[in-house]
Amino acid sequence: MKHYDLYGIGNALVDMEYRISDEKLAELGVDKGLMTLIEEDRHHELVGQLSDLTHKKACGGSAANSVIALAQLGGDGFYSCKVASDEFGDFYLQDMADCNVNTNLDGAARVDGHTGKCIVMVTPDADRTMNTYLGVTVNLSEDEVVADAITHSKYVYMEGYLVTSDTGRAAALKAGRIAKQAGVPTVLTLSDPNMVNFFRDGLLAMAGDSLDLLFCNDAEATLMTSTDSVEAAAAELKNLAKRFAITTGADGSVVFDGNETRHIPADKVDVIDTNGAGDMYAGAFLYGLTHNMDFTKSAELASRAASKIVTHFGPRLPAEQTRALLK
């Protein structure tokens, strides 16, 4: 009997989300639409320059958002991460507990230092730009991997952002090895085009030779496969994963269940904020797969969830709105 529907491993970041103009973004010297790693001094500089704007705060990290989405829908999730013994670490763990997600840090001692933070800047076109100060999560390591939770999970979900850190990548590889030995399917999200641009070999190592399911968007898919269309990328991704889902924004997604490729349309909505859309998509998809939905029904739930979250400011929906997606 499995204890968890999903075991996730990834960065622990407190998201600080701002609405911002394109002019202000240019003034800050930030690359639009991408995730950029920054140092602590730059983080404080940006926060100072944004001090006249209000912001929304939530525990985040790509895989964390997906595990939370699954938990909000009614699934059981576990998350391996690293936060510091500071105010932001307290906030992070309380927020995860409030979302009914268990972690490796439940009752465990935490390290000195600074919990990671992500400044999320959302422009009027709903595009999200992220500047991330990793803090102690840069040292996420094999020590944070909980073998018992992995072997008692239905799926293991690895965040592509871990590829930037030698210790984080090693942690993901260890989680993958434990899962493979226990017969637990592994899932990888490519996370961001920059991860593919600069760390493609590391992502391939994380995928390994038995990846069950891959999540990516169209830009990540074409970069990963050195192709120029979603159709061509889909053909190549069959060599990387047994199944996959490629999100294509307002067009929905292209999914492959191991036998057949299908297009899953997205709901037509007024988009406010695309931050967290891919994470919500993955979390809802994995909820479906772990709750007796077939691959297509799971993809349809994922598409519905992603379409809903982009109408909302912030990386996740209120729990009651997430649960309502099942009706």
Buried (B, 14 or more C-beta within 10 A) or exposed (E): EBBBBBBBBBBBBBBBBBBBEEEBBEEBEBEEBBBBBBEEEBBEEBBEEBEEEEBBBBBBBBBBBBBBBBBBBBBBBBBBBBBBEBEBBBBBBEBBEEBBBBBBBEEEEBEEBBBBBBBBBBBEEBBBBBBBBBBBBBBBBEEBBBBEBBBBBBBBBBBBBBBBBEBBBBBBBBBBBBBBEEEBBBBBBBBBBBBBEEBBEBBBBBBBEEBBBBBBBBBBBBBBBEBEEBEBBBBBBEEBBBBBBBBBBEEBBBBBBEEEBBEBEBBEEEBBBBBBBBBBBBBBBBBBBBBEBEBBEBBBBBBBBBBBBBBBBBBBBEBEBBEEBBE
